[in-house]
Amino acid sequence: MGIQSVGVAPVGFSGASHVTYPDVHAGHPVASPVGYTDVHPMGPGPIHDYINSDIEDRNRDLADQLSKAHNHIEDLRTGHDTASKYHGTVVERLEADIIKGQEQQSFLLSQIASLNATIQSLTTSNTIKAKLIDQLVRIVTDFQILNVKLFKDIHILHSVIVSSEQKHQTRLVSLKEALKEFSNLLYSYESENSADINTAVINQQSYKMDNSPTKSYGLLLDHYKSVEAAKQLHEPGSVDYYGGLLKQLQRKAAEPEVGLKKVEVVEHKAVEEVRQEKKKESAQN
């Protein structure tokens, strides 16, 4: 016959279903179409605790979790649409096979009726040979056997359609519930953490303002101005050295937005030079 099993896997699903579709011609069960799963995918996961000082990492991680949650919901919607299209394709093919089987059954019934009428007409005639009658009987018997088999095939296909629709409806309901649940979780997640995100942004801006390179250079210049003034009072010979150091720091402070580590290196170098100078003076004395 022209009845074929359908095995097209929908895009967006993984794993195999536990349902099997019988192959009415081969006599063996055929694995159900790949693409169905009874296990719901996991959500975006728990919100992790962070150290307050690690603000930038926390912001990046929060943004990453929000992106994953949005992508997960889009995947659920895509899978739901794909499953609906796949179910419609399977049902249409099975219904087409049933219609073909019913047409063939009607044709066979008409042939059986015609042959029965022929047999009845021939048996009333004395000119019919017994061999011809026997052949016609065998043909009718073959048609009847084929008709019974076709009826069983149609019944099995109908059962498969009913079972497939029930299981598909169950999965669609589960997917809708999962989509609703994850949407609520995402909304709750964004609502509960909106204050933390805003606080983190404010703290980050405040931290950058309090620790800007320009402010650090200003404090460093004030420190060495006081050192230079003290040296001029007690050691007039060191004016040129500390004056040059002050000019160097002033040039550094005029540079646009340098890193804090660079400020720390300059400050450490200047302090170390002062220490070495004091050691030399102590050794000379």
Backbone bond lengths (Angstrom), bond angles and torsions (degrees), N, CA, C in turn:
res aa  C-N    CA-C-N  psi(-1)  N-CA   C-N-CA  omega(-1)  CA-C   N-CA-C  phi
1 M - - - 1.462 - - 1.531 109.70 -
2 G 1.346 116.94 -179.59 1.459 119.62 -178.13 1.508 113.17 -100.15
3 I 1.350 117.86 20.98 1.470 120.51 -177.46 1.514 108.51 -85.93
4 Q 1.316 117.53 126.67 1.459 121.96 -179.19 1.516 109.72 -126.06
5 S 1.328 115.82 147.62 1.471 120.56 175.36 1.512 109.31 -82.15
6 V 1.302 116.39 146.21 1.466 122.44 -176.96 1.514 108.13 -103.45
7 G 1.327 118.55 134.17 1.468 122.01 -177.78 1.502 112.66 -141.13
8 V 1.339 118.56 41.23 1.467 121.27 -179.66 1.513 108.56 -91.21
9 A 1.318 117.45 126.23 1.464 121.63 -177.97 1.515 109.81 -87.80
10 P 1.333 118.58 131.05 1.464 120.49 178.02 1.513 110.83 -73.81
11 V 1.348 115.37 147.21 1.464 120.19 178.36 1.517 109.31 -75.43
12 G 1.338 117.38 141.97 1.455 121.14 176.83 1.490 114.82 101.18
13 F 1.351 118.16 -2.41 1.454 121.37 179.48 1.508 109.15 -119.08
14 S 1.321 117.01 154.59 1.464 121.81 177.41 1.505 109.19 -133.78
15 G 1.341 116.09 155.45 1.458 120.07 179.66 1.510 111.01 88.52
16 A 1.325 116.99 170.17 1.464 122.09 -179.51 1.508 109.92 -116.45
17 S 1.329 116.91 147.10 1.452 121.67 178.36 1.519 110.10 -74.56
18 H 1.335 114.73 159.54 1.458 120.02 176.65 1.527 111.79 -86.55
19 V 1.361 118.38 -0.02 1.461 122.44 -178.03 1.519 108.76 -88.26
20 T 1.351 117.84 142.46 1.463 122.19 175.41 1.510 108.98 -119.97
21 Y 1.337 116.54 145.35 1.443 123.36 178.99 1.532 108.40 -109.25
22 P 1.311 120.10 121.54 1.471 120.74 -177.83 1.512 111.77 -72.11
23 D 1.316 116.10 140.26 1.463 122.70 173.35 1.538 106.79 -91.55
24 V 1.310 115.14 107.24 1.464 119.00 -171.43 1.521 112.42 -71.37
25 H 1.339 119.35 -14.70 1.453 121.83 -178.81 1.520 112.01 -97.02
26 A 1.348 117.04 -40.80 1.469 119.06 -178.30 1.514 111.86 -82.11
27 G 1.338 117.55 -20.91 1.466 120.02 179.74 1.513 113.02 81.78
28 H 1.352 118.15 12.15 1.462 121.45 -179.58 1.519 109.14 -125.44
29 P 1.356 116.55 146.50 1.474 118.41 177.11 1.512 110.31 -69.65
30 V 1.329 115.41 143.83 1.466 121.78 178.70 1.514 107.93 -111.12
31 A 1.333 116.70 138.00 1.462 120.77 -179.33 1.517 109.86 -60.12
32 S 1.310 115.68 141.06 1.454 120.48 -179.25 1.518 109.85 -66.84
33 P 1.351 117.98 160.47 1.467 121.08 -176.85 1.509 111.50 -57.36
34 V 1.331 115.15 138.95 1.463 120.20 177.38 1.517 108.96 -70.89
35 G 1.327 117.64 142.03 1.454 119.62 176.06 1.499 114.20 130.29
36 Y 1.346 118.49 -9.49 1.447 119.98 178.50 1.508 109.66 -103.45
37 T 1.298 115.52 147.42 1.478 120.63 176.11 1.512 109.07 -149.09
38 D 1.334 115.84 141.46 1.466 120.80 178.75 1.521 112.08 -92.13
39 V 1.319 117.15 -0.31 1.469 120.68 -176.84 1.516 108.42 -99.61
40 H 1.325 116.69 125.67 1.461 119.87 178.72 1.519 110.16 -75.41
41 P 1.343 119.31 138.71 1.475 120.12 175.51 1.520 111.32 -66.22
42 M 1.322 114.94 156.87 1.455 120.38 -177.02 1.524 110.60 -76.66
43 G 1.307 115.23 159.83 1.441 121.46 177.87 1.516 111.97 -82.14
44 P 1.348 117.44 -172.33 1.464 120.12 -177.87 1.505 114.55 -66.93
45 G 1.360 119.64 -12.93 1.463 120.06 176.30 1.524 111.96 100.85
46 P 1.328 116.57 169.86 1.464 120.97 -177.87 1.520 112.30 -72.95
47 I 1.305 115.47 159.49 1.465 121.80 175.68 1.527 107.84 -84.28
48 H 1.322 116.87 125.98 1.451 120.81 -176.61 1.540 110.33 -85.37
49 D 1.322 115.10 154.96 1.454 121.05 174.55 1.521 109.33 -85.90
50 Y 1.300 116.52 146.46 1.445 120.79 -178.44 1.536 110.10 -132.48
51 I 1.338 113.43 158.95 1.458 119.73 172.27 1.526 107.42 -77.17
52 N 1.332 115.35 136.75 1.459 118.82 -174.76 1.524 112.53 -60.08
53 S 1.333 117.17 -32.39 1.460 119.55 -177.31 1.517 112.41 -71.66
54 D 1.327 117.45 -21.07 1.472 120.62 -177.13 1.523 109.56 -88.92
55 I 1.310 117.60 64.09 1.463 122.22 -169.66 1.519 111.67 -72.76
56 E 1.325 116.92 -44.87 1.468 119.11 -175.91 1.522 111.81 -65.27
57 D 1.349 116.60 -42.50 1.475 119.47 177.97 1.516 110.47 -61.99
58 R 1.333 115.70 -39.30 1.464 118.48 -179.24 1.522 111.26 -65.76
59 N 1.326 116.66 -41.43 1.466 119.51 178.66 1.518 111.34 -62.55
60 R 1.354 116.14 -43.91 1.457 118.74 179.30 1.525 111.23 -62.58
61 D 1.348 116.27 -40.61 1.465 119.30 -178.10 1.523 111.72 -68.69
62 L 1.341 116.55 -38.34 1.467 119.89 177.49 1.527 110.40 -63.84
63 A 1.327 116.03 -42.86 1.465 119.14 178.21 1.517 111.33 -63.66
64 D 1.335 116.44 -37.80 1.474 120.44 178.99 1.516 111.14 -65.03
65 Q 1.358 116.60 -41.57 1.472 119.56 179.46 1.528 111.25 -66.00
66 L 1.331 117.22 -39.28 1.466 120.05 178.01 1.530 110.81 -63.98
67 S 1.348 116.32 -41.87 1.466 120.36 178.99 1.520 111.10 -62.78
68 K 1.354 116.44 -42.65 1.465 119.58 179.39 1.529 111.29 -63.84
69 A 1.336 116.50 -39.64 1.470 119.35 179.99 1.528 110.79 -63.96
70 H 1.366 116.83 -43.56 1.469 119.68 177.51 1.528 111.28 -62.08
71 N 1.329 116.68 -44.35 1.473 120.33 179.00 1.522 111.53 -62.33
72 H 1.361 115.87 -36.05 1.463 119.71 -178.81 1.530 110.81 -66.33
73 I 1.315 116.37 -40.95 1.471 120.25 179.06 1.536 109.88 -66.35
74 E 1.334 117.28 -39.46 1.461 119.69 177.27 1.524 111.52 -63.36
75 D 1.363 116.11 -38.18 1.474 119.57 176.93 1.522 110.96 -63.16
76 L 1.359 117.02 -40.08 1.467 120.29 178.63 1.536 110.95 -63.27
77 R 1.331 115.67 -41.57 1.467 118.59 179.32 1.530 111.30 -65.72
78 T 1.334 115.72 -42.13 1.471 119.39 178.52 1.521 111.04 -62.38
79 G 1.351 116.29 -43.25 1.462 119.82 179.00 1.517 112.31 -63.77
80 H 1.345 116.04 -37.90 1.467 119.94 178.92 1.528 110.54 -64.39
81 D 1.338 117.42 -45.70 1.467 120.64 179.33 1.526 111.42 -63.90
82 T 1.333 116.12 -41.13 1.474 119.77 -179.81 1.523 111.24 -64.13
83 A 1.352 116.66 -41.25 1.462 120.39 179.86 1.533 111.13 -63.93
84 S 1.338 116.58 -38.99 1.463 119.85 179.38 1.533 110.91 -64.59
85 K 1.347 116.46 -44.67 1.466 119.43 178.87 1.526 111.02 -63.55
86 Y 1.330 115.95 -40.83 1.469 119.63 -178.77 1.527 110.62 -64.86
87 H 1.337 116.78 -43.01 1.461 120.30 179.65 1.524 110.43 -61.03
88 G 1.348 116.70 -43.17 1.458 119.22 179.48 1.520 112.56 -61.73
89 T 1.346 116.29 -38.68 1.473 120.03 178.93 1.524 111.36 -64.62
90 V 1.341 116.91 -44.40 1.467 120.71 -179.35 1.525 110.80 -63.14
91 V 1.318 116.90 -44.94 1.470 120.53 -178.52 1.522 110.51 -63.42
92 E 1.344 117.28 -42.27 1.462 119.77 -179.88 1.534 111.29 -62.07
93 R 1.333 116.56 -41.42 1.469 118.81 -179.47 1.531 111.62 -67.40
94 L 1.331 116.04 -41.08 1.461 118.58 179.77 1.529 111.28 -66.90
95 E 1.330 117.17 -39.69 1.462 120.09 177.94 1.537 110.84 -64.59
96 A 1.347 116.16 -37.85 1.467 119.01 177.56 1.527 110.92 -63.97
97 D 1.356 116.49 -39.47 1.471 119.67 177.61 1.529 111.29 -64.27
98 I 1.343 116.28 -38.92 1.472 119.40 179.17 1.536 110.76 -64.56
99 I 1.331 116.08 -41.19 1.465 119.32 179.62 1.532 110.48 -63.10
100 K 1.345 115.97 -42.96 1.467 118.81 177.44 1.525 111.45 -61.99
101 G 1.345 115.82 -41.27 1.464 119.25 179.14 1.518 112.07 -64.13
102 Q 1.337 116.75 -39.33 1.463 119.74 178.63 1.528 111.34 -65.98
103 E 1.351 115.99 -37.91 1.462 118.73 177.69 1.534 110.99 -65.28
104 Q 1.336 115.83 -41.58 1.462 118.74 178.23 1.529 111.44 -65.96
105 Q 1.339 115.56 -36.57 1.461 118.99 178.19 1.534 110.53 -64.22
106 S 1.334 116.79 -42.14 1.472 119.89 178.53 1.531 111.09 -62.74
107 F 1.343 114.65 -40.32 1.467 117.93 178.87 1.524 111.31 -64.00
108 L 1.337 116.12 -42.97 1.463 119.62 179.57 1.528 111.50 -64.38
109 L 1.328 116.57 -40.24 1.466 119.53 178.53 1.526 111.32 -62.18
110 S 1.351 115.48 -40.48 1.476 117.67 178.62 1.531 111.20 -66.57
111 Q 1.353 115.49 -36.51 1.460 119.00 177.63 1.530 111.40 -66.55
112 I 1.346 115.16 -40.31 1.471 119.29 178.68 1.529 110.63 -62.73
113 A 1.336 115.65 -44.44 1.468 119.10 179.27 1.530 111.12 -61.99
114 S 1.342 115.36 -40.94 1.469 118.77 179.70 1.527 111.40 -65.38
115 L 1.340 115.85 -41.88 1.463 119.22 179.75 1.530 111.74 -67.54
116 N 1.325 116.30 -39.26 1.469 119.22 176.61 1.531 111.09 -60.29
117 A 1.336 114.43 -41.84 1.472 117.75 177.99 1.527 111.12 -64.89
118 T 1.344 115.21 -38.47 1.470 118.91 178.52 1.525 111.14 -64.51
119 I 1.352 115.25 -43.49 1.467 119.23 178.88 1.528 110.87 -61.28
120 Q 1.331 115.09 -43.45 1.461 118.91 -179.68 1.528 111.24 -61.74
121 S 1.342 114.56 -39.42 1.470 118.23 -179.99 1.528 111.42 -69.40
122 L 1.351 115.27 -39.42 1.463 118.69 -177.62 1.528 112.79 -71.82
123 T 1.317 115.67 -34.87 1.467 118.06 -179.28 1.529 112.31 -66.88
124 T 1.338 116.57 -24.09 1.470 119.25 178.47 1.525 111.96 -81.24
125 S 1.321 115.67 -9.49 1.476 118.84 -179.36 1.525 109.63 -97.99
126 N 1.370 115.06 135.42 1.469 119.64 179.76 1.520 112.89 -75.48
127 T 1.354 116.64 -10.31 1.462 119.81 -176.16 1.533 113.70 -89.32
128 I 1.372 116.43 -6.85 1.475 120.35 -177.42 1.508 108.50 -78.10
129 K 1.285 114.72 135.45 1.439 120.19 178.36 1.529 110.38 -87.36
130 A 1.292 115.93 150.67 1.470 121.15 -178.47 1.531 112.10 -64.66
131 K 1.363 117.48 -31.50 1.467 119.92 -179.50 1.526 111.95 -65.53
132 L 1.320 116.82 -41.10 1.459 120.61 179.26 1.522 110.83 -64.80
133 I 1.325 115.99 -40.18 1.465 119.59 178.91 1.528 110.35 -63.33
134 D 1.326 116.18 -41.77 1.465 119.99 179.96 1.528 111.19 -62.93
135 Q 1.327 116.73 -39.85 1.466 120.15 178.31 1.526 111.60 -64.62
136 L 1.307 115.22 -42.28 1.466 118.44 178.93 1.530 111.60 -64.88
137 V 1.332 115.96 -37.94 1.471 119.38 178.32 1.523 110.68 -63.16
138 R 1.338 116.37 -41.16 1.466 119.53 179.25 1.537 111.18 -64.86
139 I 1.331 114.84 -38.61 1.474 118.17 177.96 1.524 110.93 -63.19
140 V 1.325 116.15 -44.86 1.466 120.07 178.72 1.519 110.86 -61.91
141 T 1.341 115.86 -41.28 1.472 119.81 179.34 1.533 110.96 -62.08
142 D 1.327 115.73 -42.18 1.475 119.36 178.23 1.528 111.02 -62.78
143 F 1.326 116.08 -41.00 1.460 119.61 178.07 1.529 111.24 -63.28
144 Q 1.310 116.88 -40.23 1.463 120.33 179.74 1.530 111.32 -65.86
145 I 1.326 116.77 -41.62 1.475 120.06 177.87 1.537 110.42 -62.54
146 L 1.342 114.98 -43.37 1.461 119.21 178.97 1.520 111.48 -64.05
147 N 1.320 116.38 -36.61 1.455 120.41 178.79 1.525 111.31 -65.68
148 V 1.328 117.61 -40.63 1.470 121.23 178.00 1.523 110.59 -63.35
149 K 1.334 116.46 -43.74 1.464 120.57 179.72 1.529 110.89 -63.08
150 L 1.337 115.50 -41.59 1.456 119.37 179.27 1.527 111.09 -64.35
151 F 1.325 116.79 -38.80 1.462 120.28 177.91 1.531 110.86 -62.77
152 K 1.343 116.49 -40.69 1.465 119.99 177.78 1.534 111.18 -64.54
153 D 1.340 115.56 -40.05 1.470 119.28 178.43 1.524 111.33 -61.04
154 I 1.336 115.63 -43.59 1.469 119.69 179.54 1.525 110.60 -63.71
155 H 1.319 117.16 -41.11 1.463 120.71 179.30 1.534 111.10 -63.11
156 I 1.330 116.18 -42.65 1.476 119.82 179.72 1.529 110.44 -64.93
157 L 1.329 117.16 -43.15 1.464 120.02 179.19 1.522 111.45 -62.77
158 H 1.316 116.74 -38.60 1.460 119.96 177.14 1.528 110.93 -63.17
159 S 1.332 116.85 -41.80 1.468 120.59 178.23 1.523 111.12 -63.37
160 V 1.337 115.79 -38.93 1.468 119.95 179.15 1.526 110.60 -63.77
161 I 1.337 116.76 -41.72 1.469 119.92 179.32 1.523 110.71 -62.70
162 V 1.317 117.20 -45.58 1.470 120.94 -179.57 1.521 110.47 -61.80
163 S 1.333 116.68 -46.60 1.469 120.45 -179.97 1.519 111.33 -63.78
164 S 1.337 116.12 -41.33 1.464 119.93 -179.82 1.520 111.32 -64.06
165 E 1.326 117.40 -42.43 1.463 120.43 179.26 1.526 111.38 -64.16
166 Q 1.319 117.25 -41.26 1.465 119.98 179.79 1.524 111.37 -63.54
167 K 1.327 115.79 -47.18 1.469 119.19 -179.34 1.526 111.34 -66.58
168 H 1.329 115.65 -37.83 1.460 118.56 179.63 1.527 111.06 -66.37
169 Q 1.315 117.00 -41.64 1.455 119.85 177.51 1.520 111.23 -61.78
170 T 1.342 116.44 -39.81 1.473 119.93 177.78 1.521 110.83 -61.79
171 R 1.330 116.40 -43.38 1.469 119.77 -179.83 1.530 111.21 -67.80
172 L 1.330 116.87 -37.92 1.460 119.44 178.42 1.524 111.19 -63.37
173 V 1.322 116.48 -41.26 1.467 120.14 177.57 1.520 110.30 -62.93
174 S 1.341 116.37 -42.98 1.466 120.09 179.27 1.521 111.25 -63.21
175 L 1.345 116.20 -41.84 1.461 119.22 179.18 1.526 111.69 -64.71
176 K 1.331 116.23 -40.00 1.463 119.36 178.18 1.527 111.17 -63.86
177 E 1.332 116.85 -41.30 1.462 120.33 178.25 1.523 110.79 -64.64
178 A 1.349 115.80 -41.40 1.469 119.27 179.54 1.526 110.85 -64.90
179 L 1.338 116.40 -41.22 1.456 120.39 178.47 1.522 111.12 -62.63
180 K 1.320 116.43 -42.08 1.456 120.61 178.69 1.525 111.21 -65.21
181 E 1.343 115.60 -41.73 1.468 120.08 -179.60 1.528 111.48 -63.64
182 F 1.350 115.93 -45.25 1.464 118.50 -178.93 1.526 111.42 -69.70
183 S 1.320 117.83 -31.85 1.461 119.97 175.48 1.526 110.52 -64.20
184 N 1.333 116.73 -43.06 1.462 120.39 177.50 1.518 111.46 -64.25
185 L 1.351 116.24 -40.86 1.471 119.87 178.78 1.528 111.39 -63.17
186 L 1.326 116.19 -40.89 1.462 119.46 -179.92 1.524 110.84 -66.10
187 Y 1.325 116.44 -42.55 1.461 119.40 178.67 1.526 110.96 -63.67
188 S 1.341 115.66 -42.81 1.462 120.05 178.19 1.518 111.10 -64.06
189 Y 1.334 115.64 -40.12 1.473 120.45 -179.95 1.531 110.52 -62.03
190 E 1.334 116.92 -46.90 1.461 120.33 -179.18 1.531 110.98 -66.85
191 S 1.330 116.98 -37.56 1.460 119.99 -179.50 1.524 111.81 -67.90
192 E 1.347 116.29 -44.31 1.456 120.13 -176.83 1.524 112.75 -69.33
193 N 1.317 118.09 -27.67 1.463 120.67 -174.59 1.526 113.11 -106.47
194 S 1.316 117.99 3.66 1.457 119.02 -179.83 1.524 111.20 -63.63
195 A 1.341 116.70 -39.50 1.465 119.83 179.55 1.524 110.94 -65.15
196 D 1.330 117.16 -42.13 1.470 120.49 179.07 1.521 111.16 -63.51
197 I 1.318 117.00 -40.17 1.465 119.88 179.79 1.525 110.47 -65.03
198 N 1.333 116.83 -45.12 1.467 119.69 178.59 1.522 111.41 -62.67
199 T 1.345 116.64 -41.30 1.466 120.30 178.57 1.519 111.12 -63.59
200 A 1.330 116.46 -39.67 1.464 120.06 179.98 1.522 111.20 -64.16
201 V 1.326 117.05 -40.42 1.464 120.03 178.62 1.522 110.93 -64.87
202 I 1.338 116.52 -42.99 1.468 120.37 179.37 1.522 110.70 -63.82
203 N 1.346 116.61 -44.41 1.471 120.08 179.41 1.520 111.41 -63.32
204 Q 1.309 116.86 -37.20 1.463 120.09 179.79 1.526 110.54 -65.74
205 Q 1.324 117.05 -44.11 1.461 119.78 178.17 1.524 111.40 -64.27
206 S 1.339 116.23 -41.03 1.464 120.08 178.79 1.522 111.06 -64.42
207 Y 1.341 116.44 -39.33 1.474 120.65 179.54 1.526 110.56 -63.90
208 K 1.326 117.07 -43.03 1.458 119.83 -180.00 1.530 111.47 -65.75
209 M 1.332 116.67 -37.37 1.464 119.11 179.16 1.525 111.49 -68.01
210 D 1.365 116.09 -41.59 1.470 119.79 -178.34 1.514 112.44 -72.20
211 N 1.325 118.73 -22.83 1.460 121.75 -174.79 1.526 111.73 -120.52
212 S 1.324 117.29 30.89 1.452 120.18 -179.80 1.523 110.38 -68.61
213 P 1.343 119.09 148.99 1.466 122.17 178.89 1.520 112.98 -59.96
214 T 1.342 116.65 -37.22 1.469 119.44 -179.58 1.523 111.19 -61.48
215 K 1.342 116.39 -42.53 1.463 119.63 179.40 1.524 111.34 -66.18
216 S 1.340 116.55 -39.44 1.467 120.12 179.37 1.519 111.28 -64.78
217 Y 1.342 117.80 -40.79 1.458 120.47 177.54 1.527 111.37 -65.53
218 G 1.309 115.88 -37.00 1.460 118.29 178.16 1.519 111.99 -61.45
219 L 1.343 116.25 -44.74 1.470 119.65 178.07 1.527 111.07 -63.24
220 L 1.324 116.10 -38.77 1.465 120.25 -179.99 1.529 111.09 -66.64
221 L 1.325 117.18 -39.10 1.469 120.83 177.54 1.527 111.08 -64.27
222 D 1.320 116.31 -42.99 1.471 119.19 178.25 1.516 111.17 -59.71
223 H 1.336 115.86 -39.63 1.470 119.73 -179.47 1.535 111.16 -63.35
224 Y 1.329 116.45 -47.20 1.463 118.64 -176.43 1.526 112.71 -77.00
225 K 1.317 117.56 -22.26 1.466 118.86 170.93 1.523 110.81 -63.17
226 S 1.350 114.30 -42.04 1.469 117.41 177.94 1.518 111.21 -67.13
227 V 1.341 117.13 -37.07 1.476 120.45 176.69 1.519 110.61 -63.43
228 E 1.340 116.69 -43.40 1.468 120.51 -179.58 1.525 110.76 -63.73
229 A 1.319 115.72 -41.91 1.466 118.48 179.75 1.523 111.08 -62.24
230 A 1.345 115.74 -41.40 1.472 118.83 179.13 1.524 111.15 -65.66
231 K 1.313 118.37 -38.89 1.459 121.67 -179.98 1.526 111.50 -67.07
232 Q 1.327 116.34 -38.16 1.464 119.36 178.93 1.522 111.59 -63.50
233 L 1.323 116.51 -32.50 1.468 119.84 179.66 1.524 111.50 -73.46
234 H 1.327 117.94 -42.62 1.463 121.32 -172.77 1.520 113.48 -100.48
235 E 1.340 118.64 -27.14 1.459 121.17 -176.89 1.524 108.63 -137.37
236 P 1.318 117.65 84.02 1.474 120.46 -177.75 1.518 112.84 -59.28
237 G 1.350 118.51 -27.14 1.460 120.79 -177.41 1.512 114.11 -69.59
238 S 1.305 117.94 -16.13 1.464 121.25 -177.05 1.516 113.50 -96.20
239 V 1.327 116.50 11.43 1.465 119.64 -177.30 1.522 110.84 -64.46
240 D 1.341 117.16 -43.04 1.467 119.96 -177.26 1.531 111.39 -62.61
241 Y 1.343 116.45 -41.38 1.472 119.89 -178.05 1.527 111.16 -63.57
242 Y 1.336 116.33 -51.64 1.463 119.15 -177.35 1.523 112.01 -73.22
243 G 1.331 116.35 -26.56 1.465 118.50 174.62 1.511 111.24 -66.19
244 G 1.347 116.69 -41.38 1.464 120.44 176.39 1.519 111.99 -63.87
245 L 1.354 116.36 -39.96 1.462 120.36 177.64 1.523 111.40 -63.03
246 L 1.326 116.31 -39.86 1.462 120.14 179.12 1.527 111.02 -65.21
247 K 1.339 117.54 -41.29 1.464 120.37 178.47 1.531 110.97 -64.10
248 Q 1.333 116.03 -38.03 1.468 119.68 178.23 1.531 111.00 -62.23
249 L 1.327 115.92 -43.65 1.468 119.83 178.38 1.526 111.61 -65.85
250 Q 1.330 116.72 -36.35 1.464 119.55 178.34 1.530 111.05 -64.74
251 R 1.336 117.07 -39.87 1.464 119.54 176.91 1.530 111.17 -64.06
252 K 1.334 116.50 -40.47 1.467 120.21 177.96 1.524 111.02 -62.83
253 A 1.328 116.45 -40.55 1.471 119.80 -178.50 1.515 111.79 -67.21
254 A 1.340 117.02 -26.42 1.463 120.21 -179.48 1.516 112.99 -78.82
255 E 1.328 117.37 -14.43 1.466 119.88 178.89 1.528 110.16 -69.07
256 P 1.363 118.75 145.91 1.490 121.08 -178.13 1.514 112.01 -76.15
257 E 1.343 116.59 122.16 1.477 125.51 166.63 1.525 113.72 40.11
258 V 1.308 117.59 74.19 1.464 120.96 173.94 1.509 109.33 -92.72
259 G 1.324 117.78 167.43 1.462 121.15 -176.46 1.511 112.64 -74.34
260 L 1.334 116.24 155.92 1.468 121.55 179.11 1.515 111.38 -65.37
261 K 1.316 117.28 -32.62 1.465 119.68 -179.76 1.523 110.72 -64.72
262 K 1.336 117.59 -35.11 1.454 121.22 178.42 1.527 110.55 -65.52
263 V 1.316 116.62 -38.11 1.464 120.81 176.51 1.515 109.91 -62.71
264 E 1.315 116.74 -44.37 1.459 120.43 -178.97 1.521 111.43 -63.25
265 V 1.338 117.99 -37.29 1.470 121.02 179.13 1.517 110.73 -65.97
266 V 1.339 117.39 -45.03 1.471 120.81 179.33 1.519 110.51 -62.50
267 E 1.347 115.59 -44.30 1.457 119.13 -179.29 1.522 110.84 -64.00
268 H 1.321 117.64 -43.63 1.464 121.24 179.80 1.529 111.01 -62.46
269 K 1.345 116.77 -40.58 1.463 120.64 -179.59 1.524 110.76 -65.34
270 A 1.322 116.61 -42.89 1.462 119.83 -179.62 1.525 111.29 -64.83
271 V 1.320 116.75 -43.62 1.469 120.20 179.34 1.518 110.52 -63.55
272 E 1.334 116.35 -39.85 1.469 119.68 179.49 1.527 111.51 -65.10
273 E 1.341 117.22 -36.91 1.465 120.00 177.47 1.524 110.96 -64.77
274 V 1.310 117.11 -39.68 1.469 120.19 177.53 1.520 110.15 -63.10
275 R 1.326 117.26 -41.32 1.465 120.24 179.23 1.524 111.80 -63.46
276 Q 1.325 117.11 -42.63 1.464 120.45 179.06 1.525 111.05 -64.86
277 E 1.329 115.69 -38.31 1.470 119.34 178.23 1.519 110.83 -62.86
278 K 1.330 116.38 -41.06 1.466 119.79 179.26 1.518 111.43 -66.55
279 K 1.341 117.25 -36.10 1.466 120.15 177.64 1.529 111.24 -64.01
280 K 1.358 116.05 -41.61 1.470 119.50 178.32 1.528 111.31 -62.61
281 E 1.345 115.44 -42.60 1.463 118.86 179.84 1.517 110.96 -63.62
282 S 1.333 117.40 -40.66 1.466 120.47 179.07 1.520 111.05 -64.90
283 A 1.342 117.28 -38.33 1.468 120.62 179.83 1.525 111.42 -67.51
284 Q 1.349 116.66 -38.08 1.464 119.82 178.94 1.521 111.36 -67.37
285 N 1.327 115.66 -37.98 1.473 118.62 179.42 1.525 110.56 -70.76
